[in-house]
């Protein structure tokens, strides 16, 4: 390399600090280096140099000197003059950020965003989607590499290209889109640490450049999921709804290849959904914002389904039973860390089936929750409702959405929602802005665990709120903030179709509360046929289709939504049949390659010379399972990979690849220090045991505990500890809960919608009140009209409750006496 080439380039120091944001870049090349030029809105230009002489190593250096436009032009001119003998300096492309770097068997490749499109705006911060990306090989064309054009190298490149970055990936340069609004306000973080979050899908691809430069000036953090906004109006006031779904990169994959929980407590199809409502106001007015977060994820047990080309509904396999449910416990511990208490579980899977499938998981899930709750203090216990949505939907007398709306209202009373008011002065000072500055100013680029402690979030909010009052305009009436503590976690089998209906019901219930707290409506109730509810249903339906395509291979089954719109039943059935066929085809024929592509993109599998390729490992695994050649030792790794859903690909020696290290997961691994020794025998009513050696059974299973034993004598209320479990009736096991009275829930399902909410004082939570004061413990069932002889609450004994004093009187009567409230 000519010494003239780097004239004017300074060295990259570890203490370089850049607070500005770069959104546009130009990539130039010489035979020995790439040069990326980035600039910000202040006219400051910076230079990044990427070496090409050794393509198997990533050699990156950043010029510590900021340039003006003229100075940068002079620098490029000198580089061109110094390399005229070898072709000079050439423009490669204009781009909008580095997605990351990856290496298979040969040289490194650089992934770039070459086209983008704006898809929305959050509090003045633009949100973009990828319209076009490009893979650039760092290898100089004059250098020969034995493997750069090899068959395996090209196949890995094709696998990488299967991850379509133009679909459902989004990012923002100036807003932490990978975090909820509440986390951004209460626990503001910047720079390197943001890429460690579970919703950043290019964490692995950007890891080397971030650790080397100790900044994120040149990269973008990609979130995978769904982003959509809608502008609405109510009573002459305009507001915006933002619906964001963030898919976790942990245990990520496709429907039949990623099920259940892994040893670190990460579940498949883990998606955080955030609903933000913000009022459109002039820049010199305070902006009110409310957000609420909910979660979906696979049932946190070790279970799987064999991909089948002959069976549309493969049998469900409980791959492993943990006596202490350690992985399940880790999962819920992680939810508490992320969202706080209480954790509310809404389980929608079936209760009774002619051929046990879903009911297998339901009973084991009930066992797991019961076991975990026994070790928890009352205020921290898992709240649950096991509710067979399929059965209730088939009932002609059941209004599924209204019932789910009531459940959502109860959940909202336990968790609350987030509210914050941003003043004009705070906007000017740059609140909610994202800095790409170096992490070197703190001297620490190691992963940090964000605290989700409610008191810490409250203290942070109090300080910011107090400060905003001091700096706000006198005309601004600053309202006190509110916090969400806890989360509603919904699941069915796939966490796609039924789950999306329940998540819409939660969003519908929350929207009424959100527009009420913003002062747009006096009553926090929205009828199902209200235009706002219909618009929101469209957003959730679109989100459901998007998430279903990502995980299941087809749009979601939306029979509940179709019926709500009054769609012709025959047309609905035809549409559902076609979606079933599309999902079946993708699951049976396409998902294996798609899973390999995801594992390559996320770094779950890293190719190495002389080791089996990812497709060879998959092929050997399938072949061995079909031939029944599963034995402890050599083939145990495939049993673990598929059945335990841990996502790890292993060497032929039973040692995990170094790339599969789970240190960066930052989750404790209690009880998993020893390798799997055996898997319990499981019996089946539908098929014979699969022959295996060394007493390792991988067969179909039936419930390990009879229903009568699991639920005792199926009494209406069953007590364990100080909690109460409510059943739907003597013979009805389709509904079981420890936080909502099932009889009350079903008896008033067709009452007016205001029974869901009454006055929204239910969400006016004193932030200093202990978490136990926010939990509604219903002590006994509501007396019916026939029992009392009157619909009036007078003369009745109230149900045992613990409810806050600042709720509206009508709301207290509704909770205490179990009556519907109509206005």
N, C-alpha and C positions, 0 to 999 in steps of 0.2 A: 504494500500500500504506500502510495506517495505521502511524504510528510506534509506536502501542501494540502492534501485532502482534508485534514482535520484542523487546518489553520483557523484560529478563532474559536475553536470549540473548547469550552472549559470542562473541568472534571466534575463528575457528579458526586456531591458530598452527601453524607447521610443526614446532615442537618438542614438540607435545603427545604424551604417551606414555601409552598405555593397555595394561596387561598382562593385564587380565581379559578373559573371553570372554563375548560376548553370544549367546544362543541364541534368544531370543524378542523380537519387535518388534510394535509397533502403528503403523499408518499412518493419519494424519489429513490432512485437506485443508481449505484455504480456497480462495477464487477465485484467489489469487495465489501460493500456496505449498503444497507437501506438507510434512508434519512426520512424521518417523519417530522413534519413541521406542524405545530399546533398553535392556535391563537385564540384569545378570549375577546370579550366585548370591549375591553379597555385598550385594545391594540397592542397587547403584549404577545410576542412570539417566542416559542421555545422549540428546542431541537432534541430529538431522540435518535440515537444511532444504534442500528442492529447489525451485527457482524454476519458475513456470509461465507467466510473462508473455512470455518469448521461447522458445517450444517448440523452435525450431531450434538452440538452444544449451543445453548442459548446465551449469546454474548450481547448484552444490552447495556448502554450507558446513556445517561441523560446530561445534557449540557446545563450547568447550573446558572448560566448567564441568560437573563431575559433580554430580548432584542426588540427593537422597533421594526416596522415593516421594511424600511430602507436597509437597516443593518442586516436583517435576515436575508434580503435579496443579495446584498454584497457577499455574505457568507456562502450562499449557494453558488454564486458566480465563481468564487475562489475554488470551491470544491470541483466545479465543472472544469475549470482550467487545469487543475492538478490531475485530472483523470482523462484528458483528451486522448491520450495514447490508447486507452482501453474503451473508448466509446463515450466518455464524458458522463454527465449527470442527466438522467432521464426521468420524466414524470411517469409514475406508474398509475396512480389513481387518486381521486378525491375521496375521502372517507369521513365517517362520523364517529369513529371510535374503534378501539381494538376489542374484539370479543375474547381473544386469548391466543395461546400458542399450544400446539400439540405435536407429539412425535409418535410414530408407529414403530417401524423397523429401520427407517432410514433417516432422512433429514427432518428438521422442524418445519412446521407450517404455521403461518400466521392467519388468523381469521379476522376479517374486517367487515364492518357495516359500510356498504357503499351507497345505499339508498335508504331513506327513512321516510316515515309519514307521521304526522301529528294526529293522535287519536283522542286527545283530551287535554285538560288542564286542571290541576289541583292547586287552589289558592295562588294562582298566578304562575305556577311551575308547569311547564309543558311536559307532556307524556308522549312518548313516541313508540311506534312499532317498527320492526325491521322490514323493509320492503325488498332489499336485495343484499346478499352477503357474498364475499369472495374469499377463496382460500389461496394464499400466496406462499409458494415454497421458498424457504430461505436459501436453499442451495443455489449456488451460482451455476448457470447453464454450462459453463466451461468445465466444471468439476464433475467427474464421473463417480457415481455411487452404485455399487453392485445391487443394492436392494431398492433404489429409488423408483425403479419402474418394474419391480418384481410383481408377480401375480398376487402375492399376499398383501403387499403394500397397496396396490390398486384396490384390492377388495376392502381393505380397511378405510381407504378414502371414500369408497362408495357407501360404506356403512355410515361414516360420519355425515355424508350428505343426506342420508335418510332423515336426520333430524332437521326438519324444515323450520328454519329460524324465521321465516316470513309468516308463520302461523302461530299466533297466540303468545309470542314473546314480546315483552314491552320493557321500557326503561325510561328513566328520567335523569337528566344531568344534575338537576338542582333540588330534587325532592327524593327522600328516602322511600321509594315506592315499595321496597321489600319489607317495610315495617308498617304497622298500623298507625293511624293518626294519633291515637293515645300514646303509643310508645315514642313517637317522634316528639311529642310535646313533653312528656314526663321524663323520658330518659334519652335525651338527645345524644346521638353518636355520629361520628364522621369518619371518612377515610377508610383505611384498610379493614377495620373490624366489620364494616357493613357487609363485606363480601363473605364473611364467615356465616352469615345468617342462612338458615335452612331453606329459604326461598330464593336464593341466588343460584341459578343453575350453571353459571360459568365460573363458579368458585375455583374448581380444579384448573380450568383453562387459563385463568388469570393468576394463579398462585405464584408462579415463578417470577413474573414481571413485578407483581406487587411486593413480594418479599425482597427482591433485588433493589428496586427503586425506593421502596418504603413510601410510596404514594399511589394514588389512583387517578392521576391526571390524564392518563392515556387510554384507560379502559372504561367500559360501561358495565353495569351490573344488570344482567338479564333476569327478569322474572317470567315464569311460565305459568299460564293460567288463563285469566279472562279479565278484560277491562272494558267497561262501557259506562257512558254517562247519558243522562237524559235531563233536559231542561223542562220544568213543569211550572204551573202557575196555580195559585189558590188564593181567592179573595183579593185579587189584584197584586199579590206579592209573588215575585219570581224566586224560584229556588232550584237547586240542581241536586240530582241523585247520582252518586258515583258508586258503582258496584264493582268490586275488585275480588278476584279469586286468585290466591297464590298457592301454587302446587309445590309441595316439599320435594327437595331433591334426594332426601333420605328414603331408601327402600322404594325408589321410583321405578316404574315400569308399566307393563301391560296387564290386562285383566287376569288371565289365568296363570301368568308367570310371576305375578307379584300379588300375594294374598297375605292377610294376617299381619303378624308382628315379627320382627327379628329380635335377635338377642340383645340389642341395645334399646329396645322399647320403641323403635320406629315402626309405624304401621304403613302399609301400602295405601296408595290413593289418599294421602293426607293433604287436605286442602283447607286453607283458612279463607273465609269469606268475610269481607268487610263492606258494610253499607254506610256510606257517608252522605249526610244531608247538609247542604250549606246554602245560605240565603245569598242571592245576588244583590249586592249593595254597591253604591259608589265607593271609590277608593278612599274618600275621606270619612267613611262611616265604619263603625265596628262591624266585623263579620262574625256571625254566629255559626258554629259548626257542631254537628253532633254525629257521632259514629257508633256503630255497634258491630261486634265481631262474633262469628260463630264458626264451628269447625265440623268437618266430616272426615272420616277415616275408617279403614277396614277394621273388622272386629279384632281386637288385640289378643288373639290366641294364635297358636301354631297350627295353621290349617292351610289346605291347598286344594286345587282342583286340577285334574289331569286334562290337558288340552286334548280334545277328541274330535276327529273328523267324522265320527259316526253317531255322536250323541250331542244334541243341542244343549242338554243340561247334564254335564258330567257330575259324577258323585263327589260329594264333599268329604275330604279326608282330614280328620284330626290327627295331624302328623306327630304330635308330641303332647303329652299332658305333664304339666309342671305341678308338682304337689303344692308348691308355695306361690305359684303364679308370678314368678319373679319378673319376667318380661312384661307381663300385663301391668304389674305394679310400677315398673320403670316408665311405661307409657303414660300412666296417669300422673306420676310424679313430674314428668316432663310437661304435661298439660298445666299442672299447677304452677310450675316454674314460668311458663309462658303467659298464663292468663290469671293466675290466682285462684282462690276458692270462691264459690263452690264449683265443682265439675258436675255438670248435669248430663246424663246419658239418655238419649232418646233412641231406643233400639226398635226398629220397625220390622224385623224379620218374622217369618211365619211361626205359628205355634203347633199346628197339627197338619200333617201331610200323610198321604197314603204311603208314600215311600220317604222315609226320613232323610231330609237333606238339611234345610235351614234350621229345623228344630234341634238338630244335633248341636249346632253352634249356640243356639239360644240357651239351651239348658247349661252348657258348659260356661257360657258368659255369665249367666245368673250365679253359678257356683263361684266364679272368679270374683265378681263384685262383692258377694256376700263374704268371701274369705278375706278380701282386702279391707273391707269396712270394719271387720272385727278388731283390727289393729289400729284403727284411726280414732282420734277423738271425735265426739259427736259433730262439732262444728266443721270438721274437715272431711266428713264421710262423703262418699260418692252418692249423688242423688240420681235416681234412675226412673225411667218409665219404659217398660217393655210393652209395646203396643203393636199388635198385628195389623199393619195398615192394609194389607191385602184382604184380610177378612172383613174389615170395616168398610172398605171401598166396595166390596161386592154386596154389602147390605144396602137395600134400597132406601132404608130409613136413616142412614147415617150421612151427615154432611161432614166429609172428611176434613175439608179445609177449615170449617168452623171449629171442629174439635181440636185440630192441630193448632189453630189460633189461640185457643184457650190454654193449651199446654205452653205455647210460646209466651203468653202473657204471664203465666206463673213463673216461667224461667226468667223472664225479664225482671220480675219483682225480686228474684234472688240475686241476679247479677248486676242489675242497673245498666245504664248506658253511659257513654262518654259525651260530655258537653264542654265546650270551651269557646271563649269569646276573644277574638283577635282584634285589637284596637289598631287604628291607623298608624299610631306611633310604633307599634310593634312590627307592622308591615315594613315601615321605613328602616327599622333597625335590623331587618333581615331575619326575623323569626321564621322558623320552618325552612330555612334555606339549607342546602347541602353543601358542605365544603369538601373539596377533594384534596385537602392539604395533606402534607406528610404526617405520618404517625410518629415521626422522630422527635417531635417536640415533647412528647411524653416519655420518650425513651423506651416505649414498649409497643411492640406490634404483635404480641401474643394474643390469642383469642380471649375475649372477656365474656363473662356470662352476665347478661342483663338481669338486673333484679326486677322481679315483678311484685315485690312486696307492696301491698296496698298502702301502707303507711308512708313508704318512701315516695311512691307516686303522688300521694296526697301532699306531702311536704313540698315536693317539687312544684306541684301545681299552686300551692298556696304562695310560694315565693314569687312565681311568675305572675300570678293574679295580682298580688300586692304591688309588684313592680309596675304592672300594666296600669293599675289605678293611678299611680304617681305620674306616669308619663302620658296618660291618655288626655284627650281633649276634654274640657269641662262638660261639653255637651254629650259625651259618651257615658252611658249608664252601663257600667261593667257588671255583669252577673257573675255569681260565684260558679266555679267549675264543678263538674261531676265526674265520677269515675265509674268505669265498668270493672268489676272484680268477679272473675269466674267466667265460664263459657258453657254454652250448650253444644254438646258433641252428638251429632246424629250419624246413624249408620243403618244400612240395610245389608244386603249381601255384597253387591258391587259398589254401594255408596254412589249410585248414579241416579236411578229413576225415582224410586220412592223417597230417597234422601233429598232429592231436589224439590219435591213437593213440600216436604216438611221444612226445608230451608226457606222456601217462599213464604210459608205460613209464618215463620219466625220474622222474616223481613217485613211482611205485611203488618204484623203486630207491632214491630219496632218502629215502622214508619209513622204510625199514628202517634206514638210517643215522641218521636223525633220532631215532627212538625208542631207538636204541642209545646215542647220545651223551647222551640225557636219562636214561639208566639204566633205562629201562622194560623193555628186552629185553637179554639177554646176547649174543645173536647178531644181527648186523645183516642178517638175511635174512627176507624175507616170501614165502611161497609164493603163487602166483597165485590159489589157491583159499582162501587165508586170509581170514577175515571182514574184516580190516583192508584187504586189497587189494581186496576186492569193494566195500566202502564207498567207498574212494578212487576206484574206477572209476566209481561213480555220480556222484561230484562232477565228475570230468573229463568224463564224458559230458554232464552238464548244462552245464558250461562250454562244451564244444564246440558244443552246440546253440545256446547264446546267442550266441557269437561268429559262428557261421555265419548266424544270422538277421540280425545286424547288417551283415555284409559281403556275404553271398551270397543272402539272401532266403528261406532255408528252414533247417530243422534240419540238422544234420550227417549225413552218411552213416556209419552206425556198424556196418558189417558185421562188423568184427573183434570189437567188443563184443558184438554179438548172438550170434555164434557162441560166444563165451566163455561166455555165459549159457545156451547150449543152446537158443536160440530156434528155432522151427520155420522151416526155410529158406524155405518158400513165403511165410510171413508176413513174413519179412525182405525178400524180393524185392519183395513188394507195397508195403511201407513205403518202400523205397528208390526205387521207381518214382514213387510219389506225391511224394516229396521232390524228385525230379528235375524233375517237372512244375511244382511250386511254385517252385522256384528259376528255372526257365526263364521262367515267367510274370513273376516279379518283375524279373528281369534285363532282359527285353525290353520291358516295358510300364511299370514303376514306377520303375526306378532313375534315370532322367534327372531326374525331379522330386526324388527323394530326394537326388541329388548336388547339385542346386541348393540344396536346403534346408541341407545340410551346409556348403556354401560360404558361404551367408549367415550361418549361425550362427557359424562360425569366423572370419568376416571375410576369407575368401579373396577374396570379391567384395563390394565396397561400391557400392551404387547411387548414381548421380549424375544430377542433372537435365540433360536434353539429351543424355545418352549412351545407347547401346543397353542394353536390359535384359538380365538374365542369360539369360532364355529366348530372346531374339532372337539373342544370340551363339551359343547352343547350336543353334538352328534353322538359322542361316546356316552353321555349321560342318558340320552333317550334310548339308545340301543341297549344299554345295560338294564334299564328299567323294564323295557319290553321283554327282554330275555330272562328276567328275574335274577340277574347276576349281581345282586346287591349284597355286598359282604362288608363286614367291619374292616377298616384298613383302607385299601386302595380305593374302593368305590364309596366310602362313607362321605366323602366330600360332595358327591352329587346328591346324596340324600339330604345333607344339610343345606345345600344350595337351593334345592327345589322346595323341600318340605318345610324347612325352617325359614324360608324366605329371607335369608340373611344377605343375599346379593353378592356374596363373595365367590369369586372364581379361584380355584386352587391349582397349584402345581401337581404334577404326578406324584411327587413326594407328598404328603398330606399337610405341607406347610403353606400358609397363605402367601400370595405374592406380596412383596413389600409395598406395592402400590395399594394393596387392599387394607392397609393399616387404618384402624378406626380411631386413631388418636384424635383426629380433628373433629370427631363426632361430639366430643366433650360430654358424653353421657356415662354415668357409672355403670360398671358391668358386674353387679353383685351376682354371685352364684353362677357365673359363667366362665370361671377361670379354667375349669377342667373341660376337655373335649367331650363331645357326646359319646357315650359308651353304648347305649342301646336305645331302641324305641319300643315302647310297650306294644304288646299284641292288641290289636283292635279287631273286633268282629263285625260282620256285615250281614244284613238281611238281603242285600241286593246282589252280592257277588261273593265268590269264594276268596279265601286268603290268597294273596300273591305269594308264590313260593320264594323264599329267600333263605340264605344261609346264615349260620350263626345266630339263629333265633331272632333275627331282625324282621319284624313284620311291617309291611307297608300296605295295609289293606283297608277296606271300607269300614266305617265304624257306625255303631249305633250308640245312643245315649248311655253313658256309664251309670246313670242313676235314674231309676224310675220316676215318673212325674209325681206320683203320690209321695214318694220319699223326699223329692226335692222341695215340694211345696207343703209338706206336712199333710193335713187334712183339708187343704184348700179353703181355709176359713177366710172370711172377708178381710180380716185384719190379722196379720201375723207379726209378732213383736220379736225383734232381736236387739239386745242392748236397750237403748232408749229410743230407737227408731221404730217406725211402724211401716209395715208393708201392706198395701191395699191390693185386693184382687177384684176382678170384675164380677165374681159370683162363685157359687159352689162348684159349677161345672165349667166356668169360663176362665181359661188360663191365658186368653189373648191379651189381657191387660194386667200388668203388675207394676206397682210404683211405691216409692217411699217418700215422695214429696207432693203428690197430688192425689186426692180422693177419686178413685176410679168411678164409683157409683155417682158421685156428683158430676164428674166429667161427662159421663154418658147420658145421665138423666136430663141434663139441660143443654144437650148438644144443638137443639134446634131453636134455642132462645135467641133473642135479638143480639146483634153483634156487640152491643155496648156491654154485655155481660163479660166480655173479655177484658175490658179496661176500666170502665166507669171513669172516675177522675184520675188523672195521671200523677196524682200525689204519690202513687205507689212507687214512682221512680225518683221522687224527691228525697234522696238519701242523705242523711247527715254523715259526711265523710269521716267523722271521727268516731262514729258508732261502731261497735265491734261487729264482726262478721256474723255472729250468732243472732244478732238482733235483726238481720236481714233475711233470716230463714223462716219460712212459714211452716210450722209443724201442725198439720191438721190432726186433731186427736181422735175424732170419731166421724162417722158418716153423717151427712146432712139429713135431717128429718124431712121427709116428703110431705106434700100437702095432705095426702090421705092420712098420714100418721098424726098430724096436728089438727086437722080439721079446718085449717085456714092457711092461706098463703102469706099471711102477715107474720112478721118476725116477732111480734109481741107475744109474750108468754112462753117463748121457746128458750131452752137452755142453749147457750152458744157452744159451738164446738171448741175443743181445747186448742188455743192458738197462741202464738207469740208474734205480735205484729206491731209495727212502729206506730207511734202516737200521731205523727204528722200526716198520716194518710187521711183522705177524705172520709167523712162519716159514712157515706153510702158505700164506699169501698170496704170499710171495716165490716159493715153489715153483710156484704156479699161474701167476704172470706169467713166471717164467723158463723153465718147461718146457711151458707151454701146456696143462696137464692140468685136467680138471674136478675140483672138490673136492666131495665128498659126505660128509655126516656120518651 
